[in-house]
Amino acid sequence: MILGLYKKKNIKEIMTRFNAWNVFKNGLNGQTGWSRQWRDPEPKENYEVVIVGGGLHGLATAYYLAKNHNIKKIAVLEKGWIGGGNAGRNTTIVRSNYMMPGNREFYEHSLKLWENLSHDLNYNVMFSQRAHVVLLHSPGAIDAFARRYNIMKLTGSDGELWNLDKLKRKIPHLNYDNVRFPILGAIVQPRAGNARHDSAAWGYARAADSLGVDILQNCEVTGVTRKNGSIESLQTSRGIIKGKKIGFAVAGHTSVLWQMAGLGNLPIESHKLQAFVTEAIKPLLDCVLIYGPAGAAHFYISQSDKGSMVFGGELDWYKSYAQRGNLPTVKENGECAMAIMPCLGKLRLLRHWAGVMDMSMDGSFFMCKTPIANLYLNAGWNYGGFKASPASGWYFADLIANERPHKIIENHNLERFEKGINLDERGIGPDPKMHG
Ligand SMILES: Cc1cc2nc3c(=O)[nH]c(=O)nc-3n(C[C@H](O)[C@H](O)[C@H](O)COP(=O)(O)OP(=O)(O)OC[C@H]3O[C@@H](n4cnc5c(N)ncnc54)[C@H](O)[C@@H]3O)c2cc1C
């Protein structure tokens, strides 16, 4: 029987899988036994499905289209290199503390997919469930978060409310005495944490490629030709490419592609968000920490496996497609870091950068059909789309394959505002830059 299985499987794939034996063997032969992680194919003229955008959402969609729906001819078109957009620029926080119908089930499913992703992809995405700890600064915040986390617990997720004593025992080295906003306790999701963003992109790419998906890098979509209410072809920097079905998963550039397709305005604004990394230090923080009442300040920090402190905060507050940030935001984030952990003051900042966020009017995403018959939209991830990547790929693939939205995403469409369906987790209103 084992021999039969071996015959069925591609022997080369078995030999290059990541497992203890192959890692040991390649350790002895100077790591010369590995093959390319994914192919570099020439574009074909026709595909069953073409996904535009080689970020995490595009790659995950291609993988689940092939794996869950057995679709054969799939291409992912990426204008630069895969994972060079927001996929490789985020602060890697994975959590499922959402409350609104649809969002609740979607992000919980995503967290469950993360929990098994390294095994599923045979690629270590370094998912570390180190807990997501939100500091609470007022009795109102305690009530609001207790309600949210009770809803989570009642719907199959996890959550804990820590009082100040417990918080001080768990994270003793915060600035409890002179911090800008008083700390009364914390709300915690123990199963949340971080993953390695590049690994997730490479893992999805490798797994999708092994199922026959063509990953076409340096392939920018520059034009869209329509015929009889459908997209006939895409003009790209590598020639004309046709797909029976087309999916847009281009995050901060969704409006650009939308207008290329001859459609009007989207309820999305592109804003930039910065991230910061310090030099590496010994272990200091073993969770993801969130500080500051949203609206007054918003700051998140964790420690990477290499030891660097990784942090970020609010948007840069103006619309832009630039992948670099402005100095007042650097100052604001530095102040937040110093306010909550003054011991960081001596650290040198190594790098900071920005990504282009697709901010929607209510802070929730769109995954839906469009006015063009064969075009599907995946967008509006605000600055929470990293954690969403597995479920985003799962449900977008399901939408494209079955040509109808799954029940969980049935309200994540462009018509929800005119129907009065509001998926505003923060309760802040139709101001895209306020959502996160
Ligand atoms: C600083 C920062 C911190 C963040 N922190 C978190 C976090 O902690 N947790 C979390 O859950 N989320 C976080 N996010 C958000 C998350 O990174 C994004 O929501 C998510 O990555 C978006 O999906 P994506 O990976 O598919 O996007 P992208 O990686 O941006 O993929 C879109 C791709 O489309 C390509 N593209 C664009 N135009 C074209 C074209 N014309 N032709 C071909 N290709 C094109 C781009 O090059 C890009 O690679 C953060 C984002 C940033 C910038």
The ligand as an SDF file (V2000), in Angstrom:
LIG
                    3D

 53 58  0  0  0  0  0  0  0  0999 V2000
    2.3600   48.6440    8.4200 C   0  0  0  0  0  0  0  0  0  0  0  0
    1.2450   47.6410    8.3470 C   0  0  0  0  0  0  0  0  0  0  0  0
    0.8950   46.9140    9.4660 C   0  0  0  0  0  0  0  0  0  0  0  0
   -0.1390   45.9770    9.4060 C   0  0  0  0  0  0  0  0  0  0  0  0
   -0.3800   45.1910   10.4840 N   0  0  0  0  0  0  0  0  0  0  0  0
   -1.2870   44.1970   10.4060 C   0  0  0  0  0  0  0  0  0  0  0  0
   -1.4390   43.2940   11.4840 C   0  0  0  0  0  0  0  0  0  0  0  0
   -0.7100   43.3670   12.4750 O   0  0  0  0  0  0  0  0  0  0  0  0
   -2.4000   42.3290   11.3920 N   0  0  0  0  0  0  0  0  0  0  0  0
   -3.2090   42.2400   10.3020 C   0  0  0  0  0  0  0  0  0  0  0  0
   -4.0820   41.3710   10.3010 O   0  0  0  0  0  0  0  0  0  0  0  0
   -3.0530   43.0610    9.2240 N   0  0  0  0  0  0  0  0  0  0  0  0
   -2.1050   44.0280    9.2510 C   0  0  0  0  0  0  0  0  0  0  0  0
   -1.9140   44.8470    8.1700 N   0  0  0  0  0  0  0  0  0  0  0  0
   -2.8080   44.7330    7.0080 C   0  0  0  0  0  0  0  0  0  0  0  0
   -2.4370   43.6160    6.0470 C   0  0  0  0  0  0  0  0  0  0  0  0
   -1.0540   43.6280    5.7780 O   0  0  0  0  0  0  0  0  0  0  0  0
   -3.2190   43.7880    4.7470 C   0  0  0  0  0  0  0  0  0  0  0  0
   -4.5870   44.0200    5.0270 O   0  0  0  0  0  0  0  0  0  0  0  0
   -3.1260   42.5650    3.8460 C   0  0  0  0  0  0  0  0  0  0  0  0
   -1.7770   42.1890    3.6700 O   0  0  0  0  0  0  0  0  0  0  0  0
   -3.7700   42.8910    2.4790 C   0  0  0  0  0  0  0  0  0  0  0  0
   -3.8590   41.7750    1.6440 O   0  0  0  0  0  0  0  0  0  0  0  0
   -2.6950   41.2710    0.6430 P   0  0  0  0  0  0  0  0  0  0  0  0
   -1.6750   40.5810    1.4810 O   0  0  0  0  0  0  0  0  0  0  0  0
   -3.2850   40.4860   -0.4190 O   0  0  0  0  0  0  0  0  0  0  0  0
   -2.1520   42.6530    0.0930 O   0  0  0  0  0  0  0  0  0  0  0  0
   -0.8380   42.9760   -0.7200 P   0  0  0  0  0  0  0  0  0  0  0  0
    0.3070   42.2030   -0.2020 O   0  0  0  0  0  0  0  0  0  0  0  0
   -0.7040   44.4680   -0.7580 O   0  0  0  0  0  0  0  0  0  0  0  0
   -1.1970   42.3750   -2.1500 O   0  0  0  0  0  0  0  0  0  0  0  0
   -1.7000   43.1070   -3.2400 C   0  0  0  0  0  0  0  0  0  0  0  0
   -0.7330   42.9120   -4.3910 C   0  0  0  0  0  0  0  0  0  0  0  0
   -1.3200   43.4320   -5.5760 O   0  0  0  0  0  0  0  0  0  0  0  0
   -0.2500   43.8750   -6.3800 C   0  0  0  0  0  0  0  0  0  0  0  0
   -0.7710   44.7590   -7.4210 N   0  0  0  0  0  0  0  0  0  0  0  0
   -1.2460   46.0120   -7.2550 C   0  0  0  0  0  0  0  0  0  0  0  0
   -1.5960   46.5220   -8.4620 N   0  0  0  0  0  0  0  0  0  0  0  0
   -1.3320   45.5520   -9.3780 C   0  0  0  0  0  0  0  0  0  0  0  0
   -1.4670   45.4820  -10.7980 C   0  0  0  0  0  0  0  0  0  0  0  0
   -1.9260   46.5180  -11.5190 N   0  0  0  0  0  0  0  0  0  0  0  0
   -1.0900   44.3440  -11.4350 N   0  0  0  0  0  0  0  0  0  0  0  0
   -0.6100   43.2720  -10.7220 C   0  0  0  0  0  0  0  0  0  0  0  0
   -0.4550   43.3020   -9.3920 N   0  0  0  0  0  0  0  0  0  0  0  0
   -0.8120   44.4240   -8.7200 C   0  0  0  0  0  0  0  0  0  0  0  0
    0.6880   44.5570   -5.3930 C   0  0  0  0  0  0  0  0  0  0  0  0
    1.9970   44.6750   -5.9070 O   0  0  0  0  0  0  0  0  0  0  0  0
    0.5930   43.6460   -4.1830 C   0  0  0  0  0  0  0  0  0  0  0  0
    1.6570   42.7110   -4.1140 O   0  0  0  0  0  0  0  0  0  0  0  0
   -0.8740   45.8030    8.2010 C   0  0  0  0  0  0  0  0  0  0  0  0
   -0.5110   46.5290    7.0660 C   0  0  0  0  0  0  0  0  0  0  0  0
    0.5560   47.4250    7.1250 C   0  0  0  0  0  0  0  0  0  0  0  0
    0.9540   48.1730    5.8800 C   0  0  0  0  0  0  0  0  0  0  0  0
  1  2  1  0
  2  3  1  0
  2 52  2  0
  3  4  2  0
  4  5  1  0
  4 50  1  0
  5  6  2  0
  6  7  1  0
  6 13  1  0
  7  8  2  0
  7  9  1  0
  9 10  1  0
 10 11  2  0
 10 12  1  0
 12 13  2  0
 13 14  1  0
 14 15  1  0
 14 50  1  0
 15 16  1  0
 16 17  1  0
 16 18  1  0
 18 19  1  0
 18 20  1  0
 20 21  1  0
 20 22  1  0
 22 23  1  0
 23 24  1  0
 24 25  2  0
 24 26  1  0
 24 27  1  0
 27 28  1  0
 28 29  2  0
 28 30  1  0
 28 31  1  0
 31 32  1  0
 32 33  1  0
 33 34  1  0
 33 48  1  0
 34 35  1  0
 35 36  1  0
 35 46  1  0
 36 37  1  0
 36 45  1  0
 37 38  2  0
 38 39  1  0
 39 40  1  0
 39 45  2  0
 40 41  1  0
 40 42  2  0
 42 43  1  0
 43 44  2  0
 44 45  1  0
 46 47  1  0
 46 48  1  0
 48 49  1  0
 50 51  2  0
 51 52  1  0
 52 53  1  0
M  END
$$$$
